[in-house]
Structure formats: C-alpha cells, structure tokens
Amino acid sequence: MVGSVARTQTLRDRGVSKRQIANAVNRGEIMRLRTGLLALPDAPADFRVALDNNGLLTCASAAKHYGLWSLYPPDRLHLSCLHGHGRGYANHRERTVPTHDTLPLVGVVDVLVHALRCLPPVEAAVMVECSLRRSDTVRPFLLERLQGDRNGGARAALDLVTGCAESAVEVVARILFREAGFYVETQVPIEGVGRVDFLLEGFVVVEVDGAAYHSDRRALRRDLQRNNSTIAGGYLILRYSYEDIMFHQDAVLDQVRAVLSGRVIR
C-alpha cells in the first residue's frame, strides 16, 4: 500500500515495473500528474497538491485525513515542505516524528504541534482534544515540542484542552463558559439523571445537543424524563444547540447570567 498518490520511484521500489506502470496509465487505472508523480483517479486533490509541491499535509489540512475534530475547513492549504519555498500555502517545515506510512501526511503529533502554533486557540484545542481522547499521544509529549518563548501562545492553547469533551462543540462551550468566569464542571454524574455535559456554579446544568436531538418520539420522551429528573433533583437546566454555541455566544452567556443571578451561587 502506498496511498492514492505516489511518486513513480516509490512504486518502483515496491517492485512495480516501468511497463506495469505504463500499462496502468494507458488503461486509465492511474493518472500521471507529471513526470515522476502518479495518482489514482479518485485521489484527493489536496494529496495531489502536497506531493506536487514535494510536501506533506499538516495542521488543519491534515485534520480530516486523521479523523480529527475541526470547526471550519481551512481557508488555505497547510503543508510541510522541507525545501521552504513555494506560494499559496502555509508552510510548517519542522517535523519531529515519523510521517504517515502511506499517505502524504506528517505524523499526527506534528499535525497537532503545527495547529497549536498556527490556528486560533479554540480551533487548535478542538483538534488536540480529539487526539488526546483517543490516545494518539499525551500532553507531555506535545509540551516537549513547545518549549521557549516563541511557543507561549501554543502552550496557552494547549492549556484549554482537558480531554474530557465528547464532541467539538463541547470543547467550544467549555472554553466559552470558563472564559466568561463561570465555575465549570464537565461530564458530571447526577443521580437519577446520568452524566450531564456541564454543571455551572454547582446548580445549573447545561446540555449541548447535537443534530440527533429529538430525532424520534422515543428520544423525545427520554429527554423529557431526563429534564424532569434534573429539575426534581434541585438543579436548573439549560439546553443549547450547535448553532447557539457556535453563532450566538453572547445570547447564550446573557441567558446563563440571568439564570445564575436568580439564585445565590454556592
């Protein structure tokens, strides 16, 4: 396996003859992008661009290929090109771990380090949170690569990561509430209710609902029972959608403050 895009020499090193390559090109099974560079017809466009620039995808451009959470598609390509020249993309030259075995990607640790240095803090934190949750790496291993004054912003972004969120929007919500000054507990078990996404100031439960919320009558009934059990247990409850957390943050915070102001915070 060499992935969907490969240099001709890579195939030759794997024992594929020049004649076999030429026959596959003639049959339309593979495409010759340029001299020395081949691709399957369905190869992702960003793979082609990466190898055409003698580089590898990294940072936000590698997130989807590694299955990492992300908030927005990148507004430009992020590559790691050791030659250090080229236009139209962000270049993250440093590589500290082995690259992907078959795909034109830097190693996942370098993807995260580049993201922490490059992206807005919340966007980087979302990617890192996903990776730490599934045990791709550990925080100390990232910190080793973020020493020195120039990495202060990257370390601050890493400090936003706890590894306990179950979705990208939960990461955004947690950071939103904490930066607003609320005392935030995450993934809190409540007797008779189960785990809740957030508990603010010890008595306001906040749940962040995904697209599947209330997708059928059984789910609706389960959620109504859960809400009632939460209130019967002495808690207040607020529920927000993905759109609320991502696009209406001021309104969410105003509502949370209004609820909190109606009761003594303990």
PLY file of the C-alpha trace (Angstrom):
ply
format ascii 1.0
element vertex 266
property float x
property float y
property float z
element edge 265
property int vertex1
property int vertex2
end_header
0.00 0.00 0.00
1.35 3.43 -0.97
-1.82 5.50 -0.81
-3.78 7.13 -3.63
-0.91 9.39 -4.75
2.67 8.23 -5.10
5.93 9.05 -6.76
6.96 6.72 -9.55
10.13 5.79 -7.69
8.08 4.67 -4.70
6.24 2.16 -6.88
9.49 1.07 -8.47
10.95 0.49 -5.01
7.93 -1.72 -4.24
8.69 -3.92 -7.24
6.36 -2.42 -9.85
8.00 -2.35 -13.27
8.02 0.59 -15.69
5.94 -1.48 -18.12
3.32 -2.24 -15.47
3.08 1.45 -14.63
2.78 2.43 -18.32
0.09 -0.18 -18.93
-1.91 1.01 -15.91
-1.70 4.61 -17.15
-2.83 3.54 -20.64
-5.81 1.66 -19.18
-6.81 4.70 -17.11
-6.27 2.88 -13.82
-3.79 5.51 -12.68
-3.01 9.04 -13.84
0.37 10.61 -14.46
0.10 14.03 -12.82
3.55 15.00 -14.02
6.85 13.28 -14.58
7.53 11.10 -11.56
4.14 11.57 -9.88
1.18 9.18 -10.19
-2.33 9.13 -8.71
-5.46 7.04 -8.65
-8.42 8.71 -10.43
-10.20 9.34 -7.11
-7.15 10.65 -5.25
-7.98 13.68 -3.05
-6.99 16.96 -4.65
-5.05 18.06 -1.57
-2.90 14.91 -1.76
-2.00 15.78 -5.33
-1.10 19.36 -4.45
1.00 18.25 -1.48
3.16 15.88 -3.48
3.28 18.25 -6.44
4.95 20.71 -4.04
7.22 17.99 -2.64
5.44 18.35 0.69
3.06 16.67 3.11
-0.27 17.84 4.50
-0.31 19.08 8.09
-2.17 21.34 10.53
-5.81 21.99 9.56
-5.35 20.37 6.14
-4.44 17.02 7.72
-7.24 17.01 10.31
-9.92 15.28 8.22
-7.48 12.63 6.98
-6.62 11.73 10.58
-10.27 11.91 11.63
-9.66 14.84 13.99
-12.44 17.20 15.03
-12.38 20.59 13.35
-14.67 23.60 13.42
-14.12 25.01 9.95
-12.50 23.89 6.70
-9.08 25.52 6.28
-9.06 28.73 4.25
-5.74 27.73 2.68
-3.64 24.61 2.35
-1.23 23.76 5.18
1.84 21.85 4.04
5.17 20.76 5.47
7.74 21.37 2.74
11.36 20.91 3.74
12.58 22.97 0.80
10.99 26.06 2.39
9.81 27.75 -0.80
6.52 27.90 -2.63
3.43 30.08 -2.74
-0.26 29.75 -1.96
0.02 27.66 1.19
1.15 27.86 4.80
4.42 26.01 5.27
5.21 24.25 8.56
8.70 22.92 7.93
9.57 21.30 11.26
8.97 17.55 11.62
9.72 15.74 14.86
8.09 12.32 14.44
7.82 9.81 11.56
5.43 10.69 8.77
2.34 8.63 7.84
3.20 5.21 6.44
1.26 5.52 3.19
-0.43 8.92 2.90
1.19 12.33 2.25
0.74 13.43 5.86
3.14 14.40 8.61
2.79 12.41 11.84
-0.20 13.23 13.99
1.94 14.76 16.75
3.40 17.24 14.28
-0.11 17.97 12.97
-1.12 18.97 16.50
2.02 20.99 17.19
1.60 22.88 13.94
-2.07 23.52 14.74
-1.26 24.84 18.21
1.25 27.26 16.72
-0.84 28.31 13.74
-4.60 28.19 14.35
-6.82 30.32 16.61
-6.63 28.79 20.11
-10.14 27.32 20.19
-9.74 25.68 16.78
-6.41 24.15 17.81
-7.84 23.00 21.14
-10.66 21.16 19.36
-8.18 19.17 17.27
-5.93 18.36 20.21
-8.84 17.38 22.46
-9.99 14.80 19.91
-6.50 13.36 19.58
-5.87 13.11 23.32
-9.27 11.47 23.89
-8.42 8.63 21.56
-4.86 8.36 22.94
-2.93 9.30 19.81
-0.42 10.99 22.08
-0.13 12.52 25.56
0.13 16.12 26.72
3.78 15.91 27.97
4.90 14.70 24.54
3.36 17.80 22.97
4.79 20.10 25.63
8.31 18.82 24.90
7.90 20.29 21.43
6.51 23.61 22.66
9.33 24.95 24.79
10.69 28.50 24.60
9.21 31.97 24.46
8.02 31.72 20.87
5.70 28.85 21.83
3.90 30.70 24.64
0.73 31.07 22.60
0.78 27.40 21.63
1.13 26.35 25.27
-1.76 28.64 26.20
-3.90 26.93 23.54
-2.89 23.53 24.92
-3.98 24.67 28.38
-7.54 24.90 27.00
-7.56 21.14 26.45
-8.87 18.77 29.14
-9.51 15.62 27.12
-13.00 15.09 28.57
-15.25 16.54 25.86
-17.29 14.19 23.70
-17.61 16.49 20.69
-16.05 19.57 19.15
-18.95 21.80 20.20
-18.48 20.73 23.83
-14.91 21.99 23.67
-16.14 25.34 22.40
-18.84 25.53 25.08
-16.43 24.66 27.90
-13.97 27.35 26.83
-16.81 29.85 26.38
-18.15 29.28 29.91
-14.75 29.26 31.59
-13.57 32.42 29.86
-16.82 34.08 30.96
-15.75 33.43 34.56
-18.17 30.63 35.49
-17.13 27.72 37.67
-17.46 24.83 35.23
-17.58 21.09 35.88
-17.74 18.78 32.87
-19.30 15.36 32.34
-20.80 15.38 35.84
-22.76 12.30 37.04
-26.08 13.20 38.69
-28.08 10.54 40.50
-31.25 9.63 38.64
-30.15 11.60 35.59
-26.80 10.28 34.43
-23.92 12.32 33.14
-24.57 15.89 32.11
-22.37 17.93 29.80
-21.76 20.83 32.17
-22.60 21.91 35.70
-22.16 25.65 36.23
-21.67 27.07 39.71
-22.89 23.82 41.23
-26.56 24.05 40.26
-27.14 24.99 36.60
-26.97 22.03 34.24
-26.13 22.89 30.64
-26.59 20.33 27.89
-25.32 20.86 24.35
-27.45 18.96 21.87
-26.29 17.57 18.56
-28.25 17.17 15.33
-29.81 13.91 16.52
-31.62 15.57 19.42
-35.33 14.65 19.38
-34.91 12.58 16.23
-37.84 10.33 17.20
-40.64 10.04 19.77
-38.71 7.66 22.00
-35.75 10.03 22.12
-38.08 12.94 22.87
-39.67 11.07 25.78
-36.27 10.07 27.16
-35.02 13.64 27.05
-38.19 14.99 28.69
-37.80 12.49 31.52
-34.16 13.43 31.90
-35.01 17.13 32.07
-37.71 16.49 34.67
-35.39 14.34 36.80
-32.76 17.07 36.68
-35.20 19.70 37.94
-36.65 17.34 40.55
-33.11 16.85 41.86
-32.84 20.55 42.63
-30.97 21.71 39.55
-31.84 24.20 36.85
-31.30 23.13 33.26
-30.50 24.94 30.04
-30.14 23.28 26.63
-28.35 24.71 23.64
-27.88 23.64 20.05
-24.70 23.57 17.99
-25.83 26.80 16.31
-26.34 28.50 19.68
-22.83 27.68 20.88
-21.11 28.46 17.60
-23.00 31.50 16.35
-24.96 33.07 19.23
-22.48 33.05 22.09
-23.41 36.44 23.53
-27.07 35.43 23.78
-26.10 32.14 25.47
-23.94 33.93 28.05
-26.62 36.54 28.72
-29.14 33.79 29.39
-26.78 31.84 31.66
-26.01 35.00 33.65
-29.71 35.74 34.01
-30.36 32.26 35.39
-27.39 32.43 37.75
-28.40 35.84 39.06
-31.69 34.46 40.30
-30.08 32.24 42.91
-27.24 32.52 45.43
-24.14 30.93 43.94
-22.68 28.27 46.18
0 1
1 2
2 3
3 4
4 5
5 6
6 7
7 8
8 9
9 10
10 11
11 12
12 13
13 14
14 15
15 16
16 17
17 18
18 19
19 20
20 21
21 22
22 23
23 24
24 25
25 26
26 27
27 28
28 29
29 30
30 31
31 32
32 33
33 34
34 35
35 36
36 37
37 38
38 39
39 40
40 41
41 42
42 43
43 44
44 45
45 46
46 47
47 48
48 49
49 50
50 51
51 52
52 53
53 54
54 55
55 56
56 57
57 58
58 59
59 60
60 61
61 62
62 63
63 64
64 65
65 66
66 67
67 68
68 69
69 70
70 71
71 72
72 73
73 74
74 75
75 76
76 77
77 78
78 79
79 80
80 81
81 82
82 83
83 84
84 85
85 86
86 87
87 88
88 89
89 90
90 91
91 92
92 93
93 94
94 95
95 96
96 97
97 98
98 99
99 100
100 101
101 102
102 103
103 104
104 105
105 106
106 107
107 108
108 109
109 110
110 111
111 112
112 113
113 114
114 115
115 116
116 117
117 118
118 119
119 120
120 121
121 122
122 123
123 124
124 125
125 126
126 127
127 128
128 129
129 130
130 131
131 132
132 133
133 134
134 135
135 136
136 137
137 138
138 139
139 140
140 141
141 142
142 143
143 144
144 145
145 146
146 147
147 148
148 149
149 150
150 151
151 152
152 153
153 154
154 155
155 156
156 157
157 158
158 159
159 160
160 161
161 162
162 163
163 164
164 165
165 166
166 167
167 168
168 169
169 170
170 171
171 172
172 173
173 174
174 175
175 176
176 177
177 178
178 179
179 180
180 181
181 182
182 183
183 184
184 185
185 186
186 187
187 188
188 189
189 190
190 191
191 192
192 193
193 194
194 195
195 196
196 197
197 198
198 199
199 200
200 201
201 202
202 203
203 204
204 205
205 206
206 207
207 208
208 209
209 210
210 211
211 212
212 213
213 214
214 215
215 216
216 217
217 218
218 219
219 220
220 221
221 222
222 223
223 224
224 225
225 226
226 227
227 228
228 229
229 230
230 231
231 232
232 233
233 234
234 235
235 236
236 237
237 238
238 239
239 240
240 241
241 242
242 243
243 244
244 245
245 246
246 247
247 248
248 249
249 250
250 251
251 252
252 253
253 254
254 255
255 256
256 257
257 258
258 259
259 260
260 261
261 262
262 263
263 264
264 265
